[in-house]
Each structure stands twice: as structure tokens, then as C-alpha cells.
Amino acid sequence: MPTIGSFSQDDLFGQEGTLETLTLKAKIKFVPLKDRSEKQPDYRILAGKREIGAAWSRTSKKGSAYLFLKLTDPSQPDPVVCNLYRNASGPAVLWTR
């Protein structure tokens, strides 16, 4: 799985960072949703003032917390699905086709 994002060590997952694909390079920010229902995402993902996706908190089979992301990119026919994990060098986004 290719890494398409890197983040600072802020908060649980590093709430701000850079996302980069072949057609997109953007500084993104995770904004927690308040008063959400069970099916709604935990975070909105913003690039500047534009919403480009959403994130849901998940737990891996090994018990590690991560975020499941759905990103929209006008150059892609379908949403980009990826996960934000904490690895040895800090939080990183891994593209999962």
C-alpha cells in the first residue's frame, strides 16, 4: 500500500498534514464532528475551507486505533479510500484500493 500522506504528531493522529497523489497535493485538516449519529463520520477532512472527505474511527484486529478515510478528488472517478495509521515515523495515510 503506497503512502500518500504525512502528518505532524499533534493530538491522537496528527490532525493536520499533507496529502499527495499524482494529481493532488494539499494540506489537509481533520475537524471533529460534534453531535453526530452512529453512522456519520467522526471527522470532516478539509483542504483549506473546502471539504474533501470524511473519516471514521476504527480499531484493527490487533487493537490499534486508526482512521478510515474516504476522499473525493475530481480527477478520480471514485472516492479514494485509505487509512490513517500511526507507524514508526509518525501518522501516515496508506492508500487501500
C-alpha positions as CSV (number, residue, x, y, z in Angstrom):
1,M,0.0,0.0,0.0
2,P,1.6,3.3,-1.0
3,T,1.9,6.1,1.5
4,I,0.1,9.2,0.2
5,G,0.1,11.4,3.3
6,S,2.2,12.5,6.2
7,F,1.2,14.2,9.4
8,S,2.6,16.0,12.5
9,Q,2.4,14.4,15.9
10,D,-0.5,16.6,17.1
11,D,-3.3,15.0,19.1
12,L,-4.1,11.3,18.5
13,F,-3.4,11.1,14.8
14,G,-1.8,14.4,14.0
15,Q,-4.8,16.4,12.9
16,E,-3.0,18.4,10.2
17,G,-0.8,17.2,7.4
18,T,-0.1,16.9,3.7
19,L,-1.8,14.6,1.3
20,E,-0.2,13.9,-2.1
21,T,-1.2,11.8,-5.1
22,L,-0.2,12.1,-8.8
23,T,-2.9,14.7,-9.3
24,L,-3.4,16.3,-5.9
25,K,-1.1,17.9,-3.3
26,A,-2.9,19.6,-0.4
27,K,-2.5,20.5,3.2
28,I,-5.5,18.9,5.0
29,K,-7.0,19.1,8.4
30,F,-9.3,16.8,10.4
31,V,-12.2,18.6,12.1
32,P,-14.1,16.5,14.6
33,L,-17.9,16.4,14.2
34,K,-20.0,17.1,17.3
35,D,-23.5,15.7,18.0
36,R,-23.2,13.1,15.3
37,S,-25.3,10.0,14.8
38,E,-23.7,6.5,14.9
39,K,-23.4,6.2,11.1
40,Q,-22.0,9.7,10.5
41,P,-18.2,10.2,10.2
42,D,-16.1,11.2,13.2
43,Y,-14.2,13.9,11.2
44,R,-14.6,16.1,8.2
45,I,-11.5,16.4,6.1
46,L,-10.8,19.9,4.8
47,A,-8.3,21.3,2.3
48,G,-8.4,25.0,3.2
49,K,-12.1,25.8,3.5
50,R,-13.2,23.0,1.2
51,E,-14.5,19.7,2.4
52,I,-12.7,16.9,0.5
53,G,-13.7,13.8,2.5
54,A,-14.6,12.2,5.8
55,A,-13.0,9.9,8.4
56,W,-14.4,7.2,10.7
57,S,-12.6,5.9,13.8
58,R,-11.8,2.2,13.7
59,T,-9.9,-0.4,15.7
60,S,-7.7,-3.0,13.9
61,K,-7.8,-6.7,14.8
62,K,-4.6,-6.2,16.8
63,G,-6.4,-3.5,18.8
64,S,-4.7,-0.4,17.2
65,A,-6.7,2.7,16.6
66,Y,-6.8,4.1,13.0
67,L,-9.0,6.3,10.8
68,F,-10.8,5.0,7.7
69,L,-10.8,7.8,5.1
70,K,-13.0,8.5,2.0
71,L,-11.6,11.3,-0.1
72,T,-13.0,12.9,-3.1
73,D,-10.7,14.1,-5.9
74,P,-12.3,15.4,-9.1
75,S,-9.6,13.7,-11.2
76,Q,-10.7,10.3,-9.8
77,P,-13.9,8.5,-11.0
78,D,-14.5,7.1,-7.5
79,P,-13.7,8.2,-3.9
80,V,-10.1,7.4,-2.8
81,V,-10.3,5.0,0.1
82,C,-7.4,5.0,2.6
83,N,-6.4,4.6,6.2
84,L,-4.5,6.8,8.6
85,Y,-2.2,4.7,10.8
86,R,0.4,5.6,13.3
87,N,3.7,4.0,12.2
88,A,7.4,4.2,13.4
89,S,7.9,7.6,11.7
90,G,4.5,9.0,12.9
91,P,1.0,9.1,11.4
92,A,0.8,8.3,7.7
93,V,-2.0,7.8,5.1
94,L,-1.9,4.5,3.2
95,W,-4.0,4.1,0.0
96,T,-6.1,0.9,0.1
97,R,-7.6,0.2,-3.3
